Every structure is written in C-alpha cells, then in structure tokens.
C-alpha cells in the first residue's frame, strides 16, 4: 500500500537518532507490504477514530490513517507523546 508522510512526521523523523530512523524505516517497509504485520502491533487509537498506532520499538510509536488506498503517516514519537496528538 502506498505511503505518504505529513510534514509533521518528516520533521519528527529528522530529529530522531540514526538508530531509531533505521527502525522507523523498517517499520515503514512493513507497513507498505502489510499494515497488519504482527511485528507492528497495529491497533486503533481509542481517542482518535480512524487513526491507528503502530509500534517501532518498545519506546517509539507512529500513527497513521488510511486515505483511500494510501497510508498517511501522521506522527512519530515516544509512546505517550505520540498519542497526545495522534
């Protein structure tokens, strides 16, 4: 499934360490091939209908929404910060 990035996502990604960026890149590849991949632990964000959370690692998570046939990556941050404004 094609992926698009919000400006916010890009800005947050650029502030991450190279190690975390590589993990994010891997998670994005998994999303592209199968957004239901078990390694992503994808689930809906309860406070934001239509938005989903995917795990990058134990600390970092990203949020996205489906826009037709496209996944729009919205936010990437540590778990709690990511979900404050998904």
N, C-alpha and C positions, 0 to 999 in steps of 0.2 A: 504494500500500500504506500503511495507517495507521502512524503513528509514535508511540511513547511514549518518554518521557525518564526516565531514572533520576534520583534526587536528586543523585547524584554528577555526572552530566552537567550538570544545571542549575546546580549550584554552580560548576563549572569554567567553564561558558559565561559566567556573570555576572562572572567575574574577567578575561575577555578584553577587549581593547580594542574599541571600536565598529567599527573597520575589520575586525577578524577576525570579530566577531559577524556582520557583513553577509556575509562569505564563508561562514561556517557556515550561515547562513540559506539561502543559495543552494544549498549542498550538500545541506541537508535537503530543499529543494524537489525537487532532482534525485532524491534517494532515494525520495521519495514517488511520483514519476512513473515512475522506472525505476532500481531499485537496481543495475542492471548498466550504467548510463550510463558511457561510456568516460572522461568527464572526472573521474569519481570514482576511477578506478584501483582499484576494489574487488578485494580478494583475501582469502583466509582467513588468519587469524593462525596461524602454524605451531605456536606454543607453547600455543594455546588452541583446541581443537576446537570447532566450532560458532560461533566468533566471527569476524567479518570486520572488516577495516580499510578505511576509505575516506579518500581524500585531500581536504583542504580547500584547501590550497595546498602549496607546497614544504616548509614547516616544520610546519604543523599537520595532524593526522590525527584521525579519530574512529573508535571501534569500536562495533559493533552486533551483535546476534544476532537471528535470526528466531524468534519465538514464535508459531507457527501463522501467521496472516495478518497479524501485526504485526511491525514492526521496532522493537526496543528499543535505543535509543541509550544506550550504557554509559559512554563515556569520550571526552573531547576534550582534547588537549594537544599539545605538540610531539611529533614522531615518537617519539623514544626514550622519553620519559616515558609516552606513551600506551601503548606496548607493554610496559612493565614490569608493569602490572597491567590488562590489557585488559578 
